[in-house]
């Protein structure tokens, strides 16, 4: 039986996707020549966005699995 994705998990997955895409975009921008301050900010913000999006996606998946067991 296929269970539907709860609204809370759906929202978390969407926000995680936004963070992951933003982080990837920031890191991809590092391929072009940038000033040292911009490189630092893009690298730091990109890595933090990727990490945050990954953790949020894992949390959303876990919450979805727990809702199936309830």
mmCIF file of the N, C-alpha and C atoms, coordinates in Angstrom:
data_MODEL
# 
_entry.id   MODEL 
# 
loop_
_atom_site.group_PDB 
_atom_site.id 
_atom_site.type_symbol 
_atom_site.label_atom_id 
_atom_site.label_alt_id 
_atom_site.label_comp_id 
_atom_site.label_asym_id 
_atom_site.label_entity_id 
_atom_site.label_seq_id 
_atom_site.pdbx_PDB_ins_code 
_atom_site.Cartn_x 
_atom_site.Cartn_y 
_atom_site.Cartn_z 
_atom_site.occupancy 
_atom_site.B_iso_or_equiv 
_atom_site.pdbx_formal_charge 
_atom_site.auth_seq_id 
_atom_site.auth_comp_id 
_atom_site.auth_asym_id 
_atom_site.auth_atom_id 
_atom_site.pdbx_PDB_model_num 
ATOM 1   N N  . UNK A 1 1  ? 0.838  -1.163 0.000   1.00 0.00 ? 1  UNK A N  1 
ATOM 2   C CA . UNK A 1 1  ? 0.000  0.000  0.000   1.00 0.00 ? 1  UNK A CA 1 
ATOM 3   C C  . UNK A 1 1  ? 0.894  1.241  0.000   1.00 0.00 ? 1  UNK A C  1 
ATOM 4   N N  . UNK A 1 2  ? 0.575  2.196  -0.844  1.00 0.00 ? 2  UNK A N  1 
ATOM 5   C CA . UNK A 1 2  ? 1.357  3.418  -0.961  1.00 0.00 ? 2  UNK A CA 1 
ATOM 6   C C  . UNK A 1 2  ? 0.746  4.488  -0.067  1.00 0.00 ? 2  UNK A C  1 
ATOM 7   N N  . UNK A 1 3  ? 1.564  5.032  0.820   1.00 0.00 ? 3  UNK A N  1 
ATOM 8   C CA . UNK A 1 3  ? 1.118  6.085  1.726   1.00 0.00 ? 3  UNK A CA 1 
ATOM 9   C C  . UNK A 1 3  ? 1.455  7.442  1.111   1.00 0.00 ? 3  UNK A C  1 
ATOM 10  N N  . UNK A 1 4  ? 0.600  8.416  1.346   1.00 0.00 ? 4  UNK A N  1 
ATOM 11  C CA . UNK A 1 4  ? 0.874  9.751  0.845   1.00 0.00 ? 4  UNK A CA 1 
ATOM 12  C C  . UNK A 1 4  ? 1.874  10.455 1.755   1.00 0.00 ? 4  UNK A C  1 
ATOM 13  N N  . UNK A 1 5  ? 2.558  11.407 1.194   1.00 0.00 ? 5  UNK A N  1 
ATOM 14  C CA . UNK A 1 5  ? 3.548  12.172 1.935   1.00 0.00 ? 5  UNK A CA 1 
ATOM 15  C C  . UNK A 1 5  ? 2.826  13.227 2.767   1.00 0.00 ? 5  UNK A C  1 
ATOM 16  N N  . UNK A 1 6  ? 3.058  13.262 4.082   1.00 0.00 ? 6  UNK A N  1 
ATOM 17  C CA . UNK A 1 6  ? 2.399  14.271 4.922   1.00 0.00 ? 6  UNK A CA 1 
ATOM 18  C C  . UNK A 1 6  ? 2.827  15.687 4.518   1.00 0.00 ? 6  UNK A C  1 
ATOM 19  N N  . UNK A 1 7  ? 1.968  16.646 4.776   1.00 0.00 ? 7  UNK A N  1 
ATOM 20  C CA . UNK A 1 7  ? 2.239  18.030 4.412   1.00 0.00 ? 7  UNK A CA 1 
ATOM 21  C C  . UNK A 1 7  ? 3.523  18.540 5.055   1.00 0.00 ? 7  UNK A C  1 
ATOM 22  N N  . UNK A 1 8  ? 3.752  18.209 6.326   1.00 0.00 ? 8  UNK A N  1 
ATOM 23  C CA . UNK A 1 8  ? 4.946  18.687 7.014   1.00 0.00 ? 8  UNK A CA 1 
ATOM 24  C C  . UNK A 1 8  ? 6.220  18.160 6.350   1.00 0.00 ? 8  UNK A C  1 
ATOM 25  N N  . UNK A 1 9  ? 6.203  16.912 5.966   1.00 0.00 ? 9  UNK A N  1 
ATOM 26  C CA . UNK A 1 9  ? 7.374  16.337 5.295   1.00 0.00 ? 9  UNK A CA 1 
ATOM 27  C C  . UNK A 1 9  ? 7.564  16.954 3.918   1.00 0.00 ? 9  UNK A C  1 
ATOM 28  N N  . UNK A 1 10 ? 6.477  17.195 3.226   1.00 0.00 ? 10 UNK A N  1 
ATOM 29  C CA . UNK A 1 10 ? 6.561  17.821 1.909   1.00 0.00 ? 10 UNK A CA 1 
ATOM 30  C C  . UNK A 1 10 ? 7.194  19.194 2.006   1.00 0.00 ? 10 UNK A C  1 
ATOM 31  N N  . UNK A 1 11 ? 6.755  19.981 2.972   1.00 0.00 ? 11 UNK A N  1 
ATOM 32  C CA . UNK A 1 11 ? 7.325  21.314 3.163   1.00 0.00 ? 11 UNK A CA 1 
ATOM 33  C C  . UNK A 1 11 ? 8.807  21.220 3.482   1.00 0.00 ? 11 UNK A C  1 
ATOM 34  N N  . UNK A 1 12 ? 9.165  20.275 4.348   1.00 0.00 ? 12 UNK A N  1 
ATOM 35  C CA . UNK A 1 12 ? 10.580 20.113 4.703   1.00 0.00 ? 12 UNK A CA 1 
ATOM 36  C C  . UNK A 1 12 ? 11.414 19.703 3.490   1.00 0.00 ? 12 UNK A C  1 
ATOM 37  N N  . UNK A 1 13 ? 10.891 18.822 2.646   1.00 0.00 ? 13 UNK A N  1 
ATOM 38  C CA . UNK A 1 13 ? 11.615 18.421 1.442   1.00 0.00 ? 13 UNK A CA 1 
ATOM 39  C C  . UNK A 1 13 ? 11.793 19.597 0.482   1.00 0.00 ? 13 UNK A C  1 
ATOM 40  N N  . UNK A 1 14 ? 10.773 20.429 0.350   1.00 0.00 ? 14 UNK A N  1 
ATOM 41  C CA . UNK A 1 14 ? 10.863 21.586 -0.546  1.00 0.00 ? 14 UNK A CA 1 
ATOM 42  C C  . UNK A 1 14 ? 11.916 22.572 -0.034  1.00 0.00 ? 14 UNK A C  1 
ATOM 43  N N  . UNK A 1 15 ? 11.884 22.865 1.257   1.00 0.00 ? 15 UNK A N  1 
ATOM 44  C CA . UNK A 1 15 ? 12.870 23.784 1.831   1.00 0.00 ? 15 UNK A CA 1 
ATOM 45  C C  . UNK A 1 15 ? 14.274 23.193 1.711   1.00 0.00 ? 15 UNK A C  1 
ATOM 46  N N  . UNK A 1 16 ? 14.409 21.906 1.928   1.00 0.00 ? 16 UNK A N  1 
ATOM 47  C CA . UNK A 1 16 ? 15.713 21.246 1.783   1.00 0.00 ? 16 UNK A CA 1 
ATOM 48  C C  . UNK A 1 16 ? 16.215 21.378 0.346   1.00 0.00 ? 16 UNK A C  1 
ATOM 49  N N  . UNK A 1 17 ? 15.329 21.204 -0.623  1.00 0.00 ? 17 UNK A N  1 
ATOM 50  C CA . UNK A 1 17 ? 15.716 21.335 -2.029  1.00 0.00 ? 17 UNK A CA 1 
ATOM 51  C C  . UNK A 1 17 ? 16.184 22.757 -2.333  1.00 0.00 ? 17 UNK A C  1 
ATOM 52  N N  . UNK A 1 18 ? 15.501 23.759 -1.777  1.00 0.00 ? 18 UNK A N  1 
ATOM 53  C CA . UNK A 1 18 ? 15.911 25.146 -1.986  1.00 0.00 ? 18 UNK A CA 1 
ATOM 54  C C  . UNK A 1 18 ? 17.304 25.380 -1.410  1.00 0.00 ? 18 UNK A C  1 
ATOM 55  N N  . UNK A 1 19 ? 17.543 24.902 -0.191  1.00 0.00 ? 19 UNK A N  1 
ATOM 56  C CA . UNK A 1 19 ? 18.871 25.045 0.416   1.00 0.00 ? 19 UNK A CA 1 
ATOM 57  C C  . UNK A 1 19 ? 19.941 24.341 -0.413  1.00 0.00 ? 19 UNK A C  1 
ATOM 58  N N  . UNK A 1 20 ? 19.647 23.121 -0.863  1.00 0.00 ? 20 UNK A N  1 
ATOM 59  C CA . UNK A 1 20 ? 20.622 22.362 -1.639  1.00 0.00 ? 20 UNK A CA 1 
ATOM 60  C C  . UNK A 1 20 ? 20.934 23.049 -2.966  1.00 0.00 ? 20 UNK A C  1 
ATOM 61  N N  . UNK A 1 21 ? 19.909 23.555 -3.635  1.00 0.00 ? 21 UNK A N  1 
ATOM 62  C CA . UNK A 1 21 ? 20.137 24.245 -4.907  1.00 0.00 ? 21 UNK A CA 1 
ATOM 63  C C  . UNK A 1 21 ? 20.895 25.549 -4.709  1.00 0.00 ? 21 UNK A C  1 
ATOM 64  N N  . UNK A 1 22 ? 20.552 26.292 -3.669  1.00 0.00 ? 22 UNK A N  1 
ATOM 65  C CA . UNK A 1 22 ? 21.254 27.552 -3.396  1.00 0.00 ? 22 UNK A CA 1 
ATOM 66  C C  . UNK A 1 22 ? 22.718 27.280 -3.056  1.00 0.00 ? 22 UNK A C  1 
ATOM 67  N N  . UNK A 1 23 ? 22.973 26.280 -2.239  1.00 0.00 ? 23 UNK A N  1 
ATOM 68  C CA . UNK A 1 23 ? 24.342 25.938 -1.883  1.00 0.00 ? 23 UNK A CA 1 
ATOM 69  C C  . UNK A 1 23 ? 25.150 25.486 -3.088  1.00 0.00 ? 23 UNK A C  1 
ATOM 70  N N  . UNK A 1 24 ? 24.540 24.672 -3.931  1.00 0.00 ? 24 UNK A N  1 
ATOM 71  C CA . UNK A 1 24 ? 25.228 24.211 -5.130  1.00 0.00 ? 24 UNK A CA 1 
ATOM 72  C C  . UNK A 1 24 ? 25.517 25.388 -6.066  1.00 0.00 ? 24 UNK A C  1 
ATOM 73  N N  . UNK A 1 25 ? 24.573 26.299 -6.197  1.00 0.00 ? 25 UNK A N  1 
ATOM 74  C CA . UNK A 1 25 ? 24.774 27.468 -7.051  1.00 0.00 ? 25 UNK A CA 1 
ATOM 75  C C  . UNK A 1 25 ? 25.937 28.315 -6.541  1.00 0.00 ? 25 UNK A C  1 
ATOM 76  N N  . UNK A 1 26 ? 25.978 28.541 -5.229  1.00 0.00 ? 26 UNK A N  1 
ATOM 77  C CA . UNK A 1 26 ? 27.070 29.336 -4.659  1.00 0.00 ? 26 UNK A CA 1 
ATOM 78  C C  . UNK A 1 26 ? 28.423 28.677 -4.913  1.00 0.00 ? 26 UNK A C  1 
ATOM 79  N N  . UNK A 1 27 ? 28.496 27.368 -4.745  1.00 0.00 ? 27 UNK A N  1 
ATOM 80  C CA . UNK A 1 27 ? 29.768 26.676 -4.960  1.00 0.00 ? 27 UNK A CA 1 
ATOM 81  C C  . UNK A 1 27 ? 30.146 26.637 -6.438  1.00 0.00 ? 27 UNK A C  1 
ATOM 82  N N  . UNK A 1 28 ? 29.170 26.536 -7.310  1.00 0.00 ? 28 UNK A N  1 
ATOM 83  C CA . UNK A 1 28 ? 29.452 26.554 -8.754  1.00 0.00 ? 28 UNK A CA 1 
ATOM 84  C C  . UNK A 1 28 ? 29.984 27.920 -9.175  1.00 0.00 ? 28 UNK A C  1 
ATOM 85  N N  . UNK A 1 29 ? 29.517 28.980 -8.515  1.00 0.00 ? 29 UNK A N  1 
ATOM 86  C CA . UNK A 1 29 ? 29.993 30.330 -8.833  1.00 0.00 ? 29 UNK A CA 1 
ATOM 87  C C  . UNK A 1 29 ? 31.485 30.497 -8.555  1.00 0.00 ? 29 UNK A C  1 
ATOM 88  N N  . UNK A 1 30 ? 32.048 29.617 -7.748  1.00 0.00 ? 30 UNK A N  1 
ATOM 89  C CA . UNK A 1 30 ? 33.473 29.707 -7.428  1.00 0.00 ? 30 UNK A CA 1 
ATOM 90  C C  . UNK A 1 30 ? 34.365 29.323 -8.607  1.00 0.00 ? 30 UNK A C  1 
ATOM 91  N N  . UNK A 1 31 ? 33.780 28.773 -9.664  1.00 0.00 ? 31 UNK A N  1 
ATOM 92  C CA . UNK A 1 31 ? 34.569 28.447 -10.849 1.00 0.00 ? 31 UNK A CA 1 
ATOM 93  C C  . UNK A 1 31 ? 35.037 29.703 -11.570 1.00 0.00 ? 31 UNK A C  1 
ATOM 94  N N  . UNK A 1 32 ? 34.313 30.803 -11.387 1.00 0.00 ? 32 UNK A N  1 
ATOM 95  C CA . UNK A 1 32 ? 34.664 32.064 -12.030 1.00 0.00 ? 32 UNK A CA 1 
ATOM 96  C C  . UNK A 1 32 ? 35.576 32.871 -11.105 1.00 0.00 ? 32 UNK A C  1 
ATOM 97  N N  . UNK A 1 33 ? 36.451 33.676 -11.679 1.00 0.00 ? 33 UNK A N  1 
ATOM 98  C CA . UNK A 1 33 ? 37.339 34.491 -10.833 1.00 0.00 ? 33 UNK A CA 1 
ATOM 99  C C  . UNK A 1 33 ? 36.521 35.427 -9.927  1.00 0.00 ? 33 UNK A C  1 
ATOM 100 N N  . UNK A 1 34 ? 36.851 35.435 -8.658  1.00 0.00 ? 34 UNK A N  1 
ATOM 101 C CA . UNK A 1 34 ? 36.155 36.255 -7.670  1.00 0.00 ? 34 UNK A CA 1 
ATOM 102 C C  . UNK A 1 34 ? 37.201 36.899 -6.768  1.00 0.00 ? 34 UNK A C  1 
ATOM 103 N N  . UNK A 1 35 ? 36.778 37.923 -6.059  1.00 0.00 ? 35 UNK A N  1 
ATOM 104 C CA . UNK A 1 35 ? 37.650 38.522 -5.060  1.00 0.00 ? 35 UNK A CA 1 
ATOM 105 C C  . UNK A 1 35 ? 37.746 37.615 -3.847  1.00 0.00 ? 35 UNK A C  1 
ATOM 106 N N  . UNK A 1 36 ? 38.758 37.821 -3.009  1.00 0.00 ? 36 UNK A N  1 
ATOM 107 C CA . UNK A 1 36 ? 38.947 36.931 -1.854  1.00 0.00 ? 36 UNK A CA 1 
ATOM 108 C C  . UNK A 1 36 ? 37.772 36.947 -0.876  1.00 0.00 ? 36 UNK A C  1 
ATOM 109 N N  . UNK A 1 37 ? 37.144 38.100 -0.673  1.00 0.00 ? 37 UNK A N  1 
ATOM 110 C CA . UNK A 1 37 ? 36.001 38.161 0.247   1.00 0.00 ? 37 UNK A CA 1 
ATOM 111 C C  . UNK A 1 37 ? 34.822 37.377 -0.309  1.00 0.00 ? 37 UNK A C  1 
ATOM 112 N N  . UNK A 1 38 ? 34.556 37.524 -1.594  1.00 0.00 ? 38 UNK A N  1 
ATOM 113 C CA . UNK A 1 38 ? 33.442 36.801 -2.209  1.00 0.00 ? 38 UNK A CA 1 
ATOM 114 C C  . UNK A 1 38 ? 33.693 35.303 -2.212  1.00 0.00 ? 38 UNK A C  1 
ATOM 115 N N  . UNK A 1 39 ? 34.929 34.884 -2.448  1.00 0.00 ? 39 UNK A N  1 
ATOM 116 C CA . UNK A 1 39 ? 35.258 33.455 -2.405  1.00 0.00 ? 39 UNK A CA 1 
ATOM 117 C C  . UNK A 1 39 ? 34.979 32.900 -1.009  1.00 0.00 ? 39 UNK A C  1 
ATOM 118 N N  . UNK A 1 40 ? 35.406 33.630 0.011   1.00 0.00 ? 40 UNK A N  1 
ATOM 119 C CA . UNK A 1 40 ? 35.181 33.182 1.388   1.00 0.00 ? 40 UNK A CA 1 
ATOM 120 C C  . UNK A 1 40 ? 33.693 33.054 1.684   1.00 0.00 ? 40 UNK A C  1 
ATOM 121 N N  . UNK A 1 41 ? 32.925 34.095 1.340   1.00 0.00 ? 41 UNK A N  1 
ATOM 122 C CA . UNK A 1 41 ? 31.492 34.093 1.641   1.00 0.00 ? 41 UNK A CA 1 
ATOM 123 C C  . UNK A 1 41 ? 30.775 33.014 0.845   1.00 0.00 ? 41 UNK A C  1 
ATOM 124 N N  . UNK A 1 42 ? 31.064 32.898 -0.440  1.00 0.00 ? 42 UNK A N  1 
ATOM 125 C CA . UNK A 1 42 ? 30.388 31.888 -1.261  1.00 0.00 ? 42 UNK A CA 1 
ATOM 126 C C  . UNK A 1 42 ? 30.718 30.480 -0.778  1.00 0.00 ? 42 UNK A C  1 
ATOM 127 N N  . UNK A 1 43 ? 31.992 30.260 -0.425  1.00 0.00 ? 43 UNK A N  1 
ATOM 128 C CA . UNK A 1 43 ? 32.384 28.928 0.045   1.00 0.00 ? 43 UNK A CA 1 
ATOM 129 C C  . UNK A 1 43 ? 31.702 28.597 1.370   1.00 0.00 ? 43 UNK A C  1 
ATOM 130 N N  . UNK A 1 44 ? 31.740 29.541 2.312   1.00 0.00 ? 44 UNK A N  1 
ATOM 131 C CA . UNK A 1 44 ? 31.155 29.295 3.634   1.00 0.00 ? 44 UNK A CA 1 
ATOM 132 C C  . UNK A 1 44 ? 29.637 29.125 3.535   1.00 0.00 ? 44 UNK A C  1 
ATOM 133 N N  . UNK A 1 45 ? 28.965 30.048 2.858   1.00 0.00 ? 45 UNK A N  1 
ATOM 134 C CA . UNK A 1 45 ? 27.504 29.972 2.744   1.00 0.00 ? 45 UNK A CA 1 
ATOM 135 C C  . UNK A 1 45 ? 27.079 28.759 1.923   1.00 0.00 ? 45 UNK A C  1 
ATOM 136 N N  . UNK A 1 46 ? 27.828 28.435 0.879   1.00 0.00 ? 46 UNK A N  1 
ATOM 137 C CA . UNK A 1 46 ? 27.480 27.279 0.049   1.00 0.00 ? 46 UNK A CA 1 
ATOM 138 C C  . UNK A 1 46 ? 27.578 25.978 0.805   1.00 0.00 ? 46 UNK A C  1 
ATOM 139 N N  . UNK A 1 47 ? 28.651 25.812 1.562   1.00 0.00 ? 47 UNK A N  1 
ATOM 140 C CA . UNK A 1 47 ? 28.823 24.587 2.340   1.00 0.00 ? 47 UNK A CA 1 
ATOM 141 C C  . UNK A 1 47 ? 27.756 24.491 3.436   1.00 0.00 ? 47 UNK A C  1 
ATOM 142 N N  . UNK A 1 48 ? 27.480 25.623 4.103   1.00 0.00 ? 48 UNK A N  1 
ATOM 143 C CA . UNK A 1 48 ? 26.453 25.597 5.157   1.00 0.00 ? 48 UNK A CA 1 
ATOM 144 C C  . UNK A 1 48 ? 25.073 25.300 4.573   1.00 0.00 ? 48 UNK A C  1 
ATOM 145 N N  . UNK A 1 49 ? 24.763 25.852 3.400   1.00 0.00 ? 49 UNK A N  1 
ATOM 146 C CA . UNK A 1 49 ? 23.469 25.581 2.775   1.00 0.00 ? 49 UNK A CA 1 
ATOM 147 C C  . UNK A 1 49 ? 23.351 24.114 2.369   1.00 0.00 ? 49 UNK A C  1 
ATOM 148 N N  . UNK A 1 50 ? 24.425 23.557 1.816   1.00 0.00 ? 50 UNK A N  1 
ATOM 149 C CA . UNK A 1 50 ? 24.395 22.132 1.456   1.00 0.00 ? 50 UNK A CA 1 
ATOM 150 C C  . UNK A 1 50 ? 24.224 21.254 2.692   1.00 0.00 ? 50 UNK A C  1 
ATOM 151 N N  . UNK A 1 51 ? 24.946 21.584 3.755   1.00 0.00 ? 51 UNK A N  1 
ATOM 152 C CA . UNK A 1 51 ? 24.829 20.802 4.984   1.00 0.00 ? 51 UNK A CA 1 
ATOM 153 C C  . UNK A 1 51 ? 23.424 20.928 5.573   1.00 0.00 ? 51 UNK A C  1 
ATOM 154 N N  . UNK A 1 52 ? 22.905 22.142 5.628   1.00 0.00 ? 52 UNK A N  1 
ATOM 155 C CA . UNK A 1 52 ? 21.557 22.355 6.171   1.00 0.00 ? 52 UNK A CA 1 
ATOM 156 C C  . UNK A 1 52 ? 20.492 21.654 5.349   1.00 0.00 ? 52 UNK A C  1 
ATOM 157 N N  . UNK A 1 53 ? 20.615 21.736 4.036   1.00 0.00 ? 53 UNK A N  1 
ATOM 158 C CA . UNK A 1 53 ? 19.646 21.061 3.166   1.00 0.00 ? 53 UNK A CA 1 
ATOM 159 C C  . UNK A 1 53 ? 19.704 19.550 3.306   1.00 0.00 ? 53 UNK A C  1 
ATOM 160 N N  . UNK A 1 54 ? 20.909 19.018 3.448   1.00 0.00 ? 54 UNK A N  1 
ATOM 161 C CA . UNK A 1 54 ? 21.053 17.563 3.618   1.00 0.00 ? 54 UNK A CA 1 
ATOM 162 C C  . UNK A 1 54 ? 20.431 17.096 4.927   1.00 0.00 ? 54 UNK A C  1 
ATOM 163 N N  . UNK A 1 55 ? 20.727 17.807 6.013   1.00 0.00 ? 55 UNK A N  1 
ATOM 164 C CA . UNK A 1 55 ? 20.173 17.427 7.320   1.00 0.00 ? 55 UNK A CA 1 
ATOM 165 C C  . UNK A 1 55 ? 18.660 17.561 7.316   1.00 0.00 ? 55 UNK A C  1 
ATOM 166 N N  . UNK A 1 56 ? 18.151 18.615 6.703   1.00 0.00 ? 56 UNK A N  1 
ATOM 167 C CA . UNK A 1 56 ? 16.703 18.809 6.644   1.00 0.00 ? 56 UNK A CA 1 
ATOM 168 C C  . UNK A 1 56 ? 16.030 17.713 5.811   1.00 0.00 ? 56 UNK A C  1 
ATOM 169 N N  . UNK A 1 57 ? 16.665 17.312 4.720   1.00 0.00 ? 57 UNK A N  1 
ATOM 170 C CA . UNK A 1 57 ? 16.101 16.233 3.898   1.00 0.00 ? 57 UNK A CA 1 
ATOM 171 C C  . UNK A 1 57 ? 16.094 14.909 4.667   1.00 0.00 ? 57 UNK A C  1 
ATOM 172 N N  . UNK A 1 58 ? 17.157 14.637 5.409   1.00 0.00 ? 58 UNK A N  1 
ATOM 173 C CA . UNK A 1 58 ? 17.205 13.411 6.218   1.00 0.00 ? 58 UNK A CA 1 
ATOM 174 C C  . UNK A 1 58 ? 16.130 13.461 7.300   1.00 0.00 ? 58 UNK A C  1 
ATOM 175 N N  . UNK A 1 59 ? 15.947 14.618 7.920   1.00 0.00 ? 59 UNK A N  1 
ATOM 176 C CA . UNK A 1 59 ? 14.913 14.767 8.954   1.00 0.00 ? 59 UNK A CA 1 
ATOM 177 C C  . UNK A 1 59 ? 13.518 14.594 8.361   1.00 0.00 ? 59 UNK A C  1 
ATOM 178 N N  . UNK A 1 60 ? 13.301 15.148 7.174   1.00 0.00 ? 60 UNK A N  1 
ATOM 179 C CA . UNK A 1 60 ? 11.996 15.000 6.523   1.00 0.00 ? 60 UNK A CA 1 
ATOM 180 C C  . UNK A 1 60 ? 11.725 13.539 6.189   1.00 0.00 ? 60 UNK A C  1 
ATOM 181 N N  . UNK A 1 61 ? 12.743 12.846 5.703   1.00 0.00 ? 61 UNK A N  1 
ATOM 182 C CA . UNK A 1 61 ? 12.565 11.429 5.383   1.00 0.00 ? 61 UNK A CA 1 
ATOM 183 C C  . UNK A 1 61 ? 12.251 10.635 6.651   1.00 0.00 ? 61 UNK A C  1 
ATOM 184 N N  . UNK A 1 62 ? 12.964 10.937 7.737   1.00 0.00 ? 62 UNK A N  1 
ATOM 185 C CA . UNK A 1 62 ? 12.718 10.226 8.998   1.00 0.00 ? 62 UNK A CA 1 
ATOM 186 C C  . UNK A 1 62 ? 11.308 10.501 9.516   1.00 0.00 ? 62 UNK A C  1 
ATOM 187 N N  . UNK A 1 63 ? 10.878 11.758 9.454   1.00 0.00 ? 63 UNK A N  1 
ATOM 188 C CA . UNK A 1 63 ? 9.541  12.098 9.918   1.00 0.00 ? 63 UNK A CA 1 
ATOM 189 C C  . UNK A 1 63 ? 8.483  11.397 9.067   1.00 0.00 ? 63 UNK A C  1 
ATOM 190 N N  . UNK A 1 64 ? 8.731  11.286 7.762   1.00 0.00 ? 64 UNK A N  1 
ATOM 191 C CA . UNK A 1 64 ? 7.804  10.595 6.876   1.00 0.00 ? 64 UNK A CA 1 
ATOM 192 C C  . UNK A 1 64 ? 7.748  9.107  7.239   1.00 0.00 ? 64 UNK A C  1 
ATOM 193 N N  . UNK A 1 65 ? 8.902  8.486  7.507   1.00 0.00 ? 65 UNK A N  1 
ATOM 194 C CA . UNK A 1 65 ? 8.913  7.067  7.867   1.00 0.00 ? 65 UNK A CA 1 
ATOM 195 C C  . UNK A 1 65 ? 8.207  6.828  9.205   1.00 0.00 ? 65 UNK A C  1 
ATOM 196 N N  . UNK A 1 66 ? 8.422  7.735  10.167  1.00 0.00 ? 66 UNK A N  1 
ATOM 197 C CA . UNK A 1 66 ? 7.752  7.591  11.463  1.00 0.00 ? 66 UNK A CA 1 
ATOM 198 C C  . UNK A 1 66 ? 6.254  7.731  11.314  1.00 0.00 ? 66 UNK A C  1 
ATOM 199 N N  . UNK A 1 67 ? 5.800  8.587  10.394  1.00 0.00 ? 67 UNK A N  1 
ATOM 200 C CA . UNK A 1 67 ? 4.356  8.753  10.209  1.00 0.00 ? 67 UNK A CA 1 
ATOM 201 C C  . UNK A 1 67 ? 3.737  7.499  9.588   1.00 0.00 ? 67 UNK A C  1 
ATOM 202 N N  . UNK A 1 68 ? 4.527  6.733  8.850   1.00 0.00 ? 68 UNK A N  1 
ATOM 203 C CA . UNK A 1 68 ? 4.019  5.488  8.275   1.00 0.00 ? 68 UNK A CA 1 
ATOM 204 C C  . UNK A 1 68 ? 3.809  4.438  9.356   1.00 0.00 ? 68 UNK A C  1 
ATOM 205 N N  . UNK A 1 69 ? 4.641  4.459  10.383  1.00 0.00 ? 69 UNK A N  1 
ATOM 206 C CA . UNK A 1 69 ? 4.544  3.481  11.455  1.00 0.00 ? 69 UNK A CA 1 
ATOM 207 C C  . UNK A 1 69 ? 3.432  3.829  12.451  1.00 0.00 ? 69 UNK A C  1 
ATOM 208 N N  . UNK A 1 70 ? 3.019  5.065  12.468  1.00 0.00 ? 70 UNK A N  1 
ATOM 209 C CA . UNK A 1 70 ? 2.010  5.495  13.458  1.00 0.00 ? 70 UNK A CA 1 
ATOM 210 C C  . UNK A 1 70 ? 0.620  5.037  13.093  1.00 0.00 ? 70 UNK A C  1 
# 
